[in-house]
Amino acid sequence: MQTNTLENWLAEETLVRQRVDAGPGPGQADPQMVADWSGLQLMQAMLNGDIPYASIARTLDFILLEVGAGRAVFQGTPGMDHLNPMGTVHGGWYATLLDSALGCAVHSSLPAGRAYTTAELGINLVKAIQPGKVTRVRAVGEIVHCGRQLATAQARLVGPDGTLYAHASTTCLVFELRR
């Protein structure tokens, strides 16, 4: 396990970016191609650069770094384009990064033929992020419960020094995909 330092975070991000950028880039996976994959298989294929990653990741400058059964880690770069009028990172940026980690933690727990949608998202912002002072944050999402119809997850948004910037929870509706 790597030590949480900014240097290690940047090195890991570089390796993942090279891998996903060598693939198809941002976009959507062909539904027919991934229809028989579990959520974890789909997430791993995205992380490997075998299928497209979500376009919003490029727009808001974040990336999926790790995925496992019931767990997803995203890393984001807060920038000047993400500021609110007070000069700190907008809560919507926090929310999008956390929602991605939460949703992908849920997705990684689903069998083939099942999908989810966010029904509820609760976020607590506990510390402001100022670009230049905070160059990277990670949203670590973990499943709490995954049932046939509902799934819940929690996530934390932290810096490489362990500073907590926000925490969140979600309830997702789980349903059968139509083919």
MARSENU-320502 format. One record per atom (N, C-alpha, C, CB): atom name; x, y, z. Coordinates in steps of 0.2 Angstrom, whole numbers. Atoms other than C-alpha are relative to their C-alpha. Glycine has a CB too. Layout:
REM MARSENU-320502
atomo; px; py; pz
CA; X; Y; Z $
...
END
This chain:
REM MARSENU-320502
atomo; px; py; pz
N; 4; -6; 0 $
CA; 0; 0; 0 $
C; 4; 6; 0 $
CB; -5; 0; 6 $
N; -4; -6; 0 $
CA; 7; 17; -5 $
C; -2; 5; 6 $
CB; -1; 3; -7 $
N; 0; -6; -5 $
CA; 10; 31; 8 $
C; -4; 5; -4 $
CB; 7; 2; 2 $
N; 3; -6; 2 $
CA; -2; 45; 6 $
C; 4; 6; 0 $
CB; -7; 1; 4 $
N; -4; -6; 1 $
CA; 9; 59; -1 $
C; -2; 3; -6 $
CB; 8; -1; 1 $
N; 2; -3; 6 $
CA; 5; 71; -14 $
C; 4; -3; -6 $
CB; 1; 8; 0 $
N; -4; 3; 5 $
CA; 20; 64; -24 $
C; -2; -7; -2 $
CB; 7; 0; 3 $
N; 3; 6; 1 $
CA; 13; 47; -23 $
C; -7; 0; -4 $
CB; -1; -5; 6 $
N; 6; -1; 3 $
CA; -4; 53; -28 $
C; 1; 2; -7 $
CB; -4; 5; 4 $
N; -1; -2; 7 $
CA; 2; 62; -43 $
C; 3; -5; -5 $
CB; 5; 6; 0 $
N; -3; 5; 4 $
CA; 13; 47; -49 $
C; -6; -5; -2 $
CB; 5; -4; 4 $
N; 6; 5; 2 $
CA; -3; 35; -48 $
C; -4; 3; -5 $
CB; -3; -1; 7 $
N; 4; -3; 5 $
CA; -13; 48; -57 $
C; 3; 0; -7 $
CB; -2; 7; 2 $
N; -4; 0; 7 $
CA; 0; 49; -71 $
C; -1; -7; -3 $
CB; 7; 2; 1 $
N; 0; 7; 3 $
CA; 0; 30; -73 $
C; -7; -1; -3 $
CB; 2; -5; 5 $
N; 7; 2; 2 $
CA; -19; 29; -74 $
C; -2; 4; -6 $
CB; -5; 2; 6 $
N; 2; -4; 6 $
CA; -21; 44; -86 $
C; 3; -3; -6 $
CB; 2; 7; 2 $
N; -3; 3; 6 $
CA; -9; 36; -98 $
C; -4; -6; -2 $
CB; 8; -2; 2 $
N; 3; 6; 1 $
CA; -18; 20; -97 $
C; -7; 2; -3 $
CB; -1; -5; 6 $
N; 7; -2; 3 $
CA; -36; 28; -100 $
C; 0; 4; -6 $
CB; -4; 3; 6 $
N; -1; -4; 6 $
CA; -30; 40; -113 $
C; 2; -4; -6 $
CB; 5; 6; 2 $
N; -1; 5; 6 $
CA; -23; 26; -123 $
C; -6; -4; -3 $
CB; 6; -5; 2 $
N; 6; 3; 2 $
CA; -40; 19; -124 $
C; -5; 5; -4 $
CB; -4; -3; 6 $
N; 5; -4; 4 $
CA; -56; 27; -132 $
C; -1; 7; 2 $
CB; -6; -4; -1 $
N; 1; -7; -3 $
CA; -56; 42; -121 $
C; -7; 1; 3 $
CB; 1; 5; -5 $
N; 7; -1; -3 $
CA; -72; 50; -114 $
C; -5; -2; -5 $
CB; -1; 7; 2 $
N; 6; 2; 4 $
CA; -89; 44; -120 $
C; -4; -5; 3 $
CB; 2; -3; -7 $
N; 5; 6; -2 $
CA; -101; 29; -118 $
C; 2; -6; -2 $
CB; -7; 2; -1 $
N; -1; 7; 2 $
CA; -98; 11; -118 $
C; -6; -3; -5 $
CB; 1; -5; 6 $
N; 5; 3; 4 $
CA; -108; 1; -131 $
C; -4; -5; 4 $
CB; 3; -4; -6 $
N; 4; 4; -5 $
CA; -123; -6; -121 $
C; 0; -8; -2 $
CB; -7; 2; 0 $
N; 0; 7; 2 $
CA; -122; -22; -131 $
C; 6; -4; 2 $
CB; -1; -1; -8 $
N; -6; 3; -2 $
CA; -104; -25; -127 $
C; 0; -2; 7 $
CB; 6; 5; -2 $
N; -1; 1; -7 $
CA; -106; -23; -109 $
C; -6; -3; 4 $
CB; 2; 7; 3 $
N; 6; 3; -3 $
CA; -123; -31; -106 $
C; 1; -6; 5 $
CB; -5; -2; -6 $
N; -1; 6; -5 $
CA; -117; -47; -98 $
C; 6; 1; 5 $
CB; 2; -6; -5 $
N; -5; -2; -5 $
CA; -104; -38; -87 $
C; -3; 2; 6 $
CB; 5; 5; -3 $
N; 2; -2; -6 $
CA; -105; -36; -69 $
C; 2; 7; 1 $
CB; 3; -4; 6 $
N; -3; -7; -1 $
CA; -103; -18; -62 $
C; 7; 0; 1 $
CB; -4; 3; 5 $
N; -7; 0; -2 $
CA; -86; -22; -56 $
C; 4; -1; -7 $
CB; 2; -6; 5 $
N; -3; 1; 6 $
CA; -81; -29; -73 $
C; 0; 6; -5 $
CB; -3; -6; -4 $
N; 0; -6; 4 $
CA; -87; -13; -82 $
C; 4; 5; 3 $
CB; -7; 2; 0 $
N; -5; -5; -3 $
CA; -78; -2; -69 $
C; 7; -1; -2 $
CB; -2; 1; 7 $
N; -7; 2; 1 $
CA; -62; -12; -71 $
C; 2; 1; -7 $
CB; 1; -7; 2 $
N; -2; -1; 7 $
CA; -63; -11; -90 $
C; 1; 8; -2 $
CB; -6; -3; -5 $
N; -1; -7; 1 $
CA; -65; 8; -89 $
C; 7; 2; 3 $
CB; -6; 4; 4 $
N; -7; -1; -3 $
CA; -50; 9; -77 $
C; 6; -2; -4 $
CB; 0; -3; 7 $
N; -5; 3; 4 $
CA; -40; -2; -89 $
C; 1; 4; -7 $
CB; -1; -7; -1 $
N; 0; -4; 6 $
CA; -44; 10; -104 $
C; -3; -4; -6 $
CB; 7; 2; -2 $
N; 3; 4; 5 $
CA; -54; -4; -113 $
C; -6; 3; -3 $
CB; -1; -7; 3 $
N; 6; -3; 2 $
CA; -70; 6; -114 $
C; 0; 7; 2 $
CB; -6; -3; 4 $
N; 0; -7; -1 $
CA; -74; 25; -113 $
C; -1; 1; 8 $
CB; -5; 4; -4 $
N; 2; -2; -7 $
CA; -74; 34; -96 $
C; -5; 6; -1 $
CB; 7; 2; 3 $
N; 5; -5; 0 $
CA; -87; 47; -92 $
C; 3; 7; -2 $
CB; -4; 1; 7 $
N; -2; -7; 3 $
CA; -85; 64; -101 $
C; 0; 5; 6 $
CB; -5; 2; -5 $
N; 0; -5; -5 $
CA; -89; 74; -85 $
C; 7; 0; 4 $
CB; -5; -2; 5 $
N; -7; 0; -3 $
CA; -72; 68; -78 $
C; 5; 4; -3 $
CB; 3; -8; 0 $
N; -4; -5; 3 $
CA; -63; 78; -91 $
C; -2; 7; 1 $
CB; 0; -2; -8 $
N; 2; -7; -1 $
CA; -74; 93; -89 $
C; 1; 2; 7 $
CB; -8; -1; -1 $
N; -1; -3; -7 $
CA; -72; 94; -70 $
C; 7; -2; 2 $
CB; -5; -3; 4 $
N; -7; 2; -2 $
CA; -54; 87; -70 $
C; 1; -5; 6 $
CB; 4; 6; 1 $
N; -1; 5; -5 $
CA; -56; 71; -60 $
C; 1; -7; -4 $
CB; -5; 0; 5 $
N; -2; 6; 3 $
CA; -51; 53; -63 $
C; -2; -6; 5 $
CB; 7; 0; -3 $
N; 1; 7; -4 $
CA; -56; 35; -57 $
C; 7; -2; 1 $
CB; -5; -5; -4 $
N; -7; 2; -1 $
CA; -40; 29; -49 $
C; 0; -8; 2 $
CB; 3; 3; 6 $
N; 1; 7; -3 $
CA; -46; 12; -40 $
C; -7; -2; 0 $
CB; 4; 0; 7 $
N; 6; 3; 0 $
CA; -60; 1; -41 $
C; 0; -7; 3 $
CB; -5; 0; -6 $
N; 0; 7; -3 $
CA; -64; -15; -31 $
C; -7; -2; 2 $
CB; 5; -1; 6 $
N; 6; 2; -2 $
CA; -79; -24; -25 $
C; -3; 4; 6 $
CB; -1; -8; 2 $
N; 3; -4; -5 $
CA; -90; -11; -16 $
C; 4; 6; 2 $
CB; -1; -4; 6 $
N; -5; -5; -1 $
CA; -76; 2; -17 $
C; 2; 4; -6 $
CB; 6; -2; 4 $
N; -3; -4; 6 $
CA; -71; 16; -29 $
C; 3; 6; 3 $
CB; -6; 2; -5 $
N; -4; -6; -1 $
CA; -58; 30; -28 $
C; 1; 4; -6 $
CB; 7; -2; 3 $
N; -1; -5; 5 $
CA; -58; 46; -38 $
C; 5; 5; 3 $
CB; -7; 3; -2 $
N; -4; -5; -2 $
CA; -45; 59; -38 $
C; -1; 6; -4 $
CB; 8; -2; -1 $
N; 2; -6; 4 $
CA; -49; 77; -43 $
C; 5; 6; 1 $
CB; -6; 3; 3 $
N; -4; -6; -1 $
CA; -39; 93; -46 $
C; -4; 6; 0 $
CB; 5; 0; -7 $
N; 4; -6; 0 $
CA; -48; 108; -40 $
C; 4; 6; -3 $
CB; -1; 2; 8 $
N; -3; -6; 4 $
CA; -45; 123; -51 $
C; -4; 6; 0 $
CB; 1; -3; -7 $
N; 3; -7; 0 $
CA; -49; 141; -55 $
C; -7; -1; -3 $
CB; 4; 4; -4 $
N; 7; 1; 3 $
CA; -64; 135; -66 $
C; -5; -3; 4 $
CB; 1; -5; -6 $
N; 5; 3; -5 $
CA; -72; 127; -51 $
C; -2; 4; 6 $
CB; 3; -7; 3 $
N; 1; -4; -5 $
CA; -73; 142; -40 $
C; -7; 3; 0 $
CB; 5; 6; 0 $
N; 6; -4; -1 $
CA; -88; 150; -32 $
C; 2; 8; 0 $
CB; -4; -2; 6 $
N; -2; -7; -1 $
CA; -89; 169; -30 $
C; 5; 2; 6 $
CB; -6; 4; 0 $
N; -4; -1; -6 $
CA; -80; 168; -13 $
C; 7; -2; -1 $
CB; -3; -3; 6 $
N; -7; 2; 1 $
CA; -64; 161; -21 $
C; 2; -7; 2 $
CB; 4; 5; 3 $
N; -1; 7; -2 $
CA; -66; 143; -15 $
C; -4; -4; -5 $
CB; -2; -1; 8 $
N; 3; 5; 5 $
CA; -71; 127; -24 $
C; -7; 0; 1 $
CB; 4; -6; 0 $
N; 8; 0; -1 $
CA; -90; 127; -27 $
C; -2; -7; 2 $
CB; -3; 1; -7 $
N; 3; 6; -3 $
CA; -100; 114; -18 $
C; -2; -5; -5 $
CB; -5; 1; 5 $
N; 2; 4; 5 $
CA; -106; 107; -34 $
C; 6; -5; -2 $
CB; -3; 3; -6 $
N; -6; 4; 2 $
CA; -88; 101; -38 $
C; 1; -6; 5 $
CB; 6; 4; -1 $
N; 0; 5; -5 $
CA; -87; 92; -21 $
C; -5; -5; -1 $
CB; -1; 3; 7 $
N; 6; 5; 0 $
CA; -104; 84; -24 $
C; 1; -4; -6 $
CB; -6; 4; -1 $
N; -1; 4; 6 $
CA; -100; 78; -42 $
C; 6; -5; 2 $
CB; 2; 4; -6 $
N; -6; 5; -1 $
CA; -83; 70; -36 $
C; -3; -5; 5 $
CB; 6; 4; 3 $
N; 3; 5; -5 $
CA; -92; 62; -21 $
C; -5; -5; -3 $
CB; -3; 4; 6 $
N; 5; 4; 3 $
CA; -107; 56; -31 $
C; 3; -5; -4 $
CB; -5; 5; -4 $
N; -4; 5; 4 $
CA; -95; 48; -43 $
C; 2; -6; 4 $
CB; 5; 3; -4 $
N; -3; 6; -5 $
CA; -86; 38; -29 $
C; -6; -4; 3 $
CB; 4; 3; 5 $
N; 6; 3; -3 $
CA; -103; 34; -21 $
C; -3; -5; -5 $
CB; -5; 4; 3 $
N; 3; 4; 5 $
CA; -111; 28; -37 $
C; 4; -6; -3 $
CB; -2; 5; -6 $
N; -4; 5; 2 $
CA; -97; 18; -43 $
C; 2; -5; 5 $
CB; 7; 3; -3 $
N; 0; 5; -6 $
CA; -95; 9; -26 $
C; -6; -4; -1 $
CB; 1; 4; 7 $
N; 6; 4; 1 $
CA; -113; 4; -29 $
C; 0; -4; -6 $
CB; -6; 5; 0 $
N; 0; 3; 7 $
CA; -111; 0; -47 $
C; 5; -7; 1 $
CB; 3; 4; -5 $
N; -4; 5; 0 $
CA; -96; -11; -43 $
C; -2; -6; 4 $
CB; 7; 2; 4 $
N; 3; 6; -4 $
CA; -107; -22; -31 $
C; -6; -3; -4 $
CB; -3; 3; 6 $
N; 6; 3; 3 $
CA; -120; -26; -44 $
C; 2; -5; -5 $
CB; -4; 6; -4 $
N; -1; 6; 4 $
CA; -122; -42; -54 $
C; -1; 3; -8 $
CB; -4; -6; 1 $
N; 2; -1; 7 $
CA; -124; -42; -73 $
C; -7; 1; -1 $
CB; 3; -5; -5 $
N; 7; -1; 1 $
CA; -140; -36; -79 $
C; -4; 5; 5 $
CB; -4; -6; 0 $
N; 3; -4; -5 $
CA; -143; -24; -64 $
C; 4; 7; -1 $
CB; 1; -3; 7 $
N; -2; -7; 0 $
CA; -141; -5; -64 $
C; -2; 4; 6 $
CB; -1; 4; -7 $
N; 3; -4; -5 $
CA; -144; 9; -52 $
C; -1; 8; -2 $
CB; 6; 0; 6 $
N; 1; -8; 1 $
CA; -149; 28; -51 $
C; 0; 3; 7 $
CB; -6; 2; -4 $
N; 0; -4; -6 $
CA; -146; 40; -37 $
C; -7; 2; 2 $
CB; 5; 6; 0 $
N; 7; -3; -3 $
CA; -162; 43; -26 $
C; 1; 5; 5 $
CB; -4; -6; 3 $
N; -1; -5; -6 $
CA; -154; 53; -12 $
C; 8; 1; 0 $
CB; -3; -2; 6 $
N; -7; -2; -1 $
CA; -137; 62; -10 $
C; 0; 5; 5 $
CB; 3; 2; -7 $
N; -1; -5; -5 $
CA; -132; 70; 6 $
C; 7; 1; 1 $
CB; -3; -3; 7 $
N; -7; -2; -1 $
CA; -116; 80; 8 $
C; 1; 5; 5 $
CB; 2; 3; -7 $
N; -3; -4; -5 $
CA; -107; 88; 22 $
C; 6; 3; -2 $
CB; 0; -3; 7 $
N; -6; -3; 2 $
CA; -94; 101; 17 $
C; 3; 2; 7 $
CB; -1; 6; -5 $
N; -3; -2; -6 $
CA; -82; 103; 32 $
C; 6; 4; 0 $
CB; 1; -6; 4 $
N; -5; -5; 1 $
CA; -68; 113; 25 $
C; 1; 2; -7 $
CB; 7; -4; 2 $
N; -1; -3; 7 $
CA; -65; 125; 10 $
C; 6; -3; -3 $
CB; 0; 7; 1 $
N; -6; 1; 4 $
CA; -54; 120; -4 $
C; 2; 6; -4 $
CB; -1; -6; -5 $
N; -3; -6; 4 $
CA; -43; 134; -11 $
C; 5; -3; -5 $
CB; 3; 5; 5 $
N; -5; 2; 6 $
CA; -34; 130; -28 $
C; 6; 3; 2 $
CB; -3; 2; -7 $
N; -6; -2; -1 $
CA; -16; 132; -26 $
C; 3; -2; 7 $
CB; 0; 8; 0 $
N; -2; 3; -6 $
CA; -16; 127; -8 $
C; -2; -7; 1 $
CB; -4; 4; 6 $
N; 2; 7; 0 $
CA; -25; 111; -11 $
C; 0; -2; -7 $
CB; -7; -2; 3 $
N; -1; 2; 7 $
CA; -19; 103; -27 $
C; -3; -6; -2 $
CB; 7; 0; -2 $
N; 3; 6; 1 $
CA; -27; 86; -26 $
C; -5; -2; 6 $
CB; 4; -6; -2 $
N; 4; 3; -6 $
CA; -41; 78; -16 $
C; -3; -7; -3 $
CB; -6; 4; 2 $
N; 3; 7; 2 $
CA; -48; 60; -16 $
C; -7; -1; 3 $
CB; 5; -6; 2 $
N; 7; 2; -2 $
CA; -66; 54; -15 $
C; 0; -8; 1 $
CB; -6; 3; -4 $
N; 0; 7; -1 $
CA; -66; 37; -7 $
C; -7; -3; 2 $
CB; 5; -2; 5 $
N; 7; 3; -1 $
CA; -83; 28; -9 $
C; 0; -7; 2 $
CB; -4; 1; -6 $
N; 1; 7; -2 $
CA; -88; 12; 0 $
C; -7; -2; 1 $
CB; 4; -1; 6 $
N; 7; 2; 0 $
CA; -104; 2; -1 $
C; -1; -1; 8 $
CB; -1; -7; -4 $
N; 3; 2; -7 $
CA; -114; 0; 16 $
C; -4; -6; -1 $
CB; -3; 6; 3 $
N; 5; 6; 1 $
CA; -128; -11; 9 $
C; -2; 0; -7 $
CB; -6; 2; 4 $
N; 2; 1; 7 $
CA; -132; -18; -8 $
C; -6; -5; 0 $
CB; 6; -1; -5 $
N; 5; 5; 0 $
CA; -149; -26; -9 $
C; -3; -1; -7 $
CB; -6; 2; 5 $
N; 3; 1; 7 $
CA; -161; -31; -24 $
C; -3; 7; -2 $
CB; -5; -5; 1 $
N; 4; -6; 2 $
CA; -170; -14; -24 $
C; 4; 7; 2 $
CB; -7; 0; 2 $
N; -3; -6; -2 $
CA; -159; -2; -14 $
C; 7; -1; 2 $
CB; -4; 3; 7 $
N; -7; 1; -2 $
CA; -141; 1; -11 $
C; 2; 7; 4 $
CB; 5; -1; -6 $
N; -3; -6; -3 $
CA; -132; 13; 1 $
C; 7; 0; 0 $
CB; -3; 1; 7 $
N; -8; -1; 0 $
CA; -114; 20; 1 $
C; 1; 6; 4 $
CB; 2; 0; -7 $
N; -2; -6; -3 $
CA; -104; 33; 10 $
C; 7; 1; -3 $
CB; 1; -1; 8 $
N; -6; -2; 3 $
CA; -89; 43; 5 $
C; 3; 5; 4 $
CB; -1; 2; -8 $
N; -4; -5; -3 $
CA; -75; 54; 11 $
C; 4; 4; -5 $
CB; 4; -2; 6 $
N; -5; -4; 4 $
CA; -66; 68; 2 $
C; 6; 3; 4 $
CB; -4; 6; -4 $
N; -5; -2; -5 $
CA; -49; 70; 9 $
C; 6; 2; -5 $
CB; 2; -7; 3 $
N; -6; -2; 3 $
CA; -32; 78; 5 $
C; 6; -6; 1 $
CB; 2; 7; 2 $
N; -6; 5; -1 $
CA; -15; 68; 4 $
C; 3; 0; 7 $
CB; 5; 2; -5 $
N; -3; 0; -7 $
CA; -11; 74; 22 $
C; -6; -3; 5 $
CB; 1; 7; 2 $
N; 6; 3; -4 $
CA; -28; 66; 28 $
C; -5; 5; 2 $
CB; 3; -3; 6 $
N; 5; -5; -1 $
CA; -37; 82; 29 $
C; -7; -2; -3 $
CB; 2; 7; -2 $
N; 7; 2; 2 $
CA; -56; 79; 28 $
C; -3; 7; -3 $
CB; -4; -3; 6 $
N; 3; -6; 3 $
CA; -65; 92; 16 $
C; -7; -1; 0 $
CB; 3; 1; -7 $
N; 7; 2; 0 $
CA; -82; 83; 15 $
C; -1; -7; 1 $
CB; -3; 3; -7 $
N; 2; 7; 0 $
CA; -91; 67; 18 $
C; -8; 0; -3 $
CB; 0; -3; 7 $
N; 7; 0; 3 $
CA; -107; 61; 10 $
C; -3; -7; 0 $
CB; 1; 1; -8 $
N; 4; 6; 0 $
CA; -120; 47; 9 $
C; -5; 0; -6 $
CB; -3; -2; 7 $
N; 4; 1; 5 $
CA; -131; 40; -4 $
C; -5; -6; 1 $
CB; 3; 0; -7 $
N; 4; 6; 1 $
CA; -146; 29; -7 $
C; -2; 0; -7 $
CB; -7; 1; 4 $
N; 1; 1; 7 $
CA; -148; 22; -24 $
C; -5; -5; -1 $
CB; 7; -3; -4 $
N; 5; 5; 3 $
CA; -162; 13; -33 $
C; 3; -5; -4 $
CB; -6; 3; -3 $
N; -3; 5; 4 $
CA; -157; -4; -40 $
C; -5; -3; -4 $
CB; 4; -5; 4 $
N; 5; 3; 4 $
CA; -166; -11; -55 $
C; 3; -4; -5 $
CB; -4; 6; -3 $
N; -2; 4; 5 $
CA; -165; -23; -69 $
C; 0; 4; -7 $
CB; -5; -6; -1 $
N; -1; -3; 7 $
CA; -158; -17; -86 $
C; -5; -3; -5 $
CB; 7; 0; -2 $
N; 3; 2; 6 $
CA; -169; -18; -101 $
C; 5; -2; -6 $
CB; -6; 5; -2 $
N; -4; 2; 5 $
CA; -161; -27; -115 $
C; -3; 2; -7 $
CB; 2; -7; 0 $
END
